[in-house]
Amino acid sequence: MNPDLAHPVFPVSFAVIPPYVVVYSAILLLILVVGVFLICALYFENRRREMWHQTARFALEKGQPLPALGADDRPGKSRPSHEKENDFRTGLIMIATGTGIFFAFREFLGHGLAFLGFIPGLIGVALFINGIIVAILRDKKTHDDDRRPSS
């Protein structure tokens, strides 16, 4: 093993690269990846709707009934109840993300930037606590509705 290397896994010494360059590069890469996925999702959603409109126009020209709308295209759509109140899962994901950021920054960049992992971690804790409160209140409401006498 080369003693000049900062980490035994990576062949590049992090002593040569300033820590802020690594952090800025990681943030920029994250923004670019999210942007690419967002643009692709928007493009394909738009393309799907264009194809439905073209099919509907052809159907109207031929005197046929309109094709059925997909479940996603109905006006006034709302998320299913299991997705609306899913703070448990979101909270756990945020806690895991914060923990990963904390340990990665502590390992590779030193203790100075490790505190940044606490931001998503504490947001995850808040979401998790909110999920518990909502579940308790929902159970209490369901329990109260069961007790109500019917008239």
C-alpha positions as CSV (number, residue, x, y, z in Angstrom):
1,M,0.0,0.0,0.0
2,N,1.3,3.4,-0.9
3,P,1.6,5.6,2.2
4,D,1.1,8.8,0.1
5,L,-2.5,8.0,-0.6
6,A,-5.1,9.5,1.7
7,H,-7.4,6.5,1.5
8,P,-6.6,2.8,0.7
9,V,-9.6,2.4,-1.6
10,F,-9.1,5.4,-3.9
11,P,-6.0,5.8,-6.0
12,V,-6.2,9.6,-5.9
13,S,-5.0,11.5,-2.9
14,F,-7.6,13.8,-1.5
15,A,-4.9,16.0,-0.1
16,V,-4.4,17.3,-3.7
17,I,-8.1,18.1,-4.2
18,P,-9.5,20.8,-1.9
19,P,-12.5,19.6,0.0
20,Y,-14.8,22.3,-1.2
21,V,-14.2,21.2,-4.8
22,V,-15.4,17.7,-4.0
23,V,-18.5,19.1,-2.2
24,Y,-19.3,21.5,-5.0
25,S,-18.7,18.8,-7.7
26,A,-21.0,16.4,-5.8
27,I,-23.7,19.0,-5.5
28,L,-23.4,19.9,-9.2
29,L,-23.5,16.3,-10.2
30,L,-26.6,15.7,-8.1
31,I,-28.4,18.7,-9.6
32,L,-27.5,17.5,-13.1
33,V,-28.7,14.0,-12.5
34,V,-32.0,15.2,-11.0
35,G,-32.4,17.6,-13.9
36,V,-31.9,14.9,-16.5
37,F,-34.5,12.6,-14.8
38,L,-36.9,15.5,-14.4
39,I,-36.6,16.5,-18.1
40,C,-37.0,12.9,-19.2
41,A,-40.1,12.4,-17.1
42,L,-41.7,15.6,-18.3
43,Y,-40.9,14.8,-21.9
44,F,-42.4,11.3,-21.8
45,E,-45.5,12.5,-19.9
46,N,-46.0,15.2,-22.6
47,R,-45.5,12.7,-25.4
48,R,-48.0,10.3,-23.8
49,R,-50.6,13.0,-23.6
50,E,-49.9,14.1,-27.2
51,M,-50.5,10.5,-28.4
52,W,-53.8,10.3,-26.5
53,H,-55.0,13.6,-28.0
54,Q,-54.0,12.4,-31.5
55,T,-55.9,9.1,-30.9
56,A,-58.9,11.1,-29.6
57,R,-58.9,13.4,-32.6
58,F,-58.8,10.5,-35.0
59,A,-61.7,8.8,-33.1
60,L,-63.8,12.0,-33.3
61,E,-63.1,12.3,-37.0
62,K,-64.2,8.8,-37.6
63,G,-67.3,9.1,-35.4
64,Q,-66.0,6.7,-32.8
65,P,-66.3,7.2,-29.0
66,L,-63.4,8.8,-27.2
67,P,-60.9,6.5,-25.7
68,A,-61.0,6.1,-22.0
69,L,-58.7,8.4,-20.0
70,G,-56.0,6.8,-17.9
71,A,-56.3,6.9,-14.1
72,D,-53.6,9.6,-14.1
73,D,-55.5,11.9,-16.4
74,R,-58.8,12.2,-14.6
75,P,-59.5,15.8,-13.5
76,G,-59.3,16.3,-9.7
77,K,-57.1,13.3,-9.2
78,S,-55.6,12.9,-5.8
79,R,-53.0,10.6,-4.5
80,P,-54.2,7.4,-2.9
81,S,-54.5,7.5,0.9
82,H,-51.5,5.1,1.3
83,E,-49.3,7.7,-0.5
84,K,-50.7,10.8,1.2
85,E,-49.8,9.8,4.7
86,N,-46.6,7.9,4.1
87,D,-44.4,9.9,6.5
88,F,-43.0,6.8,8.1
89,R,-41.3,5.7,4.9
90,T,-40.2,9.2,3.9
91,G,-38.8,9.8,7.4
92,L,-36.8,6.6,7.4
93,I,-35.4,7.4,4.0
94,M,-34.4,10.9,5.1
95,I,-32.8,9.5,8.3
96,A,-30.8,7.0,6.2
97,T,-29.8,9.7,3.8
98,G,-28.6,12.0,6.5
99,T,-26.7,9.2,8.2
100,G,-25.0,8.3,4.9
101,I,-24.1,11.9,4.2
102,F,-22.7,12.3,7.8
103,F,-20.5,9.2,7.6
104,A,-19.4,9.9,4.0
105,F,-18.4,13.5,4.7
106,R,-16.7,12.5,8.0
107,E,-14.7,9.7,6.3
108,F,-13.7,11.6,3.1
109,L,-13.7,15.3,4.0
110,G,-13.0,15.3,7.7
111,H,-15.2,16.3,10.6
112,G,-15.8,19.9,9.3
113,L,-18.6,19.2,6.9
114,A,-20.0,16.1,8.5
115,F,-22.7,18.2,10.2
116,L,-24.4,18.6,6.9
117,G,-25.8,15.1,7.3
118,F,-27.9,16.3,10.2
119,I,-30.1,18.5,7.9
120,P,-31.8,15.6,6.1
121,G,-31.5,13.4,9.2
122,L,-33.4,15.8,11.4
123,I,-36.0,16.4,8.7
124,G,-36.5,12.7,8.6
125,V,-36.9,12.5,12.3
126,A,-39.6,15.3,12.1
127,L,-41.4,13.4,9.3
128,F,-41.2,10.1,11.3
129,I,-42.7,11.8,14.4
130,N,-45.4,13.4,12.2
131,G,-46.2,9.9,10.8
132,I,-46.6,8.6,14.3
133,I,-48.9,11.5,15.4
134,V,-51.0,11.1,12.2
135,A,-51.3,7.3,12.8
136,I,-52.3,7.8,16.4
137,L,-54.9,10.5,15.5
138,R,-56.3,8.3,12.6
139,D,-56.6,5.3,14.9
140,K,-58.3,7.5,17.5
141,K,-60.7,8.9,15.0
142,T,-61.5,5.4,13.7
143,H,-62.0,4.2,17.2
144,D,-64.3,7.1,18.1
145,D,-66.3,6.5,14.9
146,D,-66.8,2.9,15.9
147,R,-68.2,3.9,19.3
148,R,-70.7,6.5,18.0
149,P,-74.2,5.2,18.4
150,S,-76.1,4.9,15.1
151,S,-79.4,6.8,15.0
